């Protein structure tokens, strides 16, 4: 397994390899002034790219598409004999936040419910991370507050937790804003704030994090089991490789 390599996975440029080295490469690009868009690829995102041409175009524009889901790692190994670390979105976000303390980067959080993102920001600040602003994810198109704040605060790292496909669409459509890196982080603010628990190690090792998330919100995430079955079938048929 190479430290960092870009492979063609279902016609997407997937960055794979050592978890540590991929993250170091992202940090290096940010420090070198490369405006960076990171997409954390899982089964749901991949399936969305196969049926939504606009969303696929957005994902293709990312500087880094990293294997966030265990299903992505499995498909690479099964159908291509390619090995890679799993590079999770929430851990990558926290890694970048720690690097923000070293490099003096400013952080902005966008997404989740008002109380959730506020609490997540407070907890990150307690870790010594310079969170310069935050805004909830339930704003209308006429509400330009987050855009105005980002223009004013000029954060280095912008984490957007509004779910798929909204978070990547928002980053793509507002890529001209003054930030150095933007990344969709799904429900990470819920976990960081303590509003929801991350899947226990047992579920992670058994590659059942999706099942744990579904148990926490079975109605809201009722689509997940269907997507997992569909994705598994497509991998077994060799349609995803």
PETA-V12661 format. One line per field, one symbol per residue. ss: DSSP state (@ for helix, = for strand, . for the rest). burial: + if it has 16 or more other C-alpha atoms within 10 Angstrom, else -. A space follows every 10 residues. Layout:
ss: ???
burial: ???
This chain:
ss: ...======. .======.@@ @@@@@@@@@@ @....===== =.@@@@@@@@ @.@@@@@@@@ ...====..@ @@@@@@@@@@ ........@@ @@@@@@@@@@ @@@...==== =..@@@@@@@ @@@@@@.... =====..... ....@@@@@@ @@@...==== =....@@@@@ @@@....... ====...@@@ @@@....... @@@@@...@@ @@@@@@.... ..@@@@@@@@ @@@@@@.... .
burial: ---+----+- -++++++++- -+++-++-++ ----++++++ +++++++++- ----++-+++ -+++++++++ ++++++---- -+++++++++ -++--+++-+ ----++++++ +++--+++++ +-++----++ +++++++--- -----+--++ --++++++++ +++-+++++- ++--+--+++ ++++++++++ -++----++- -------+++ ++++------ ---+---+-- ++--+----+ +
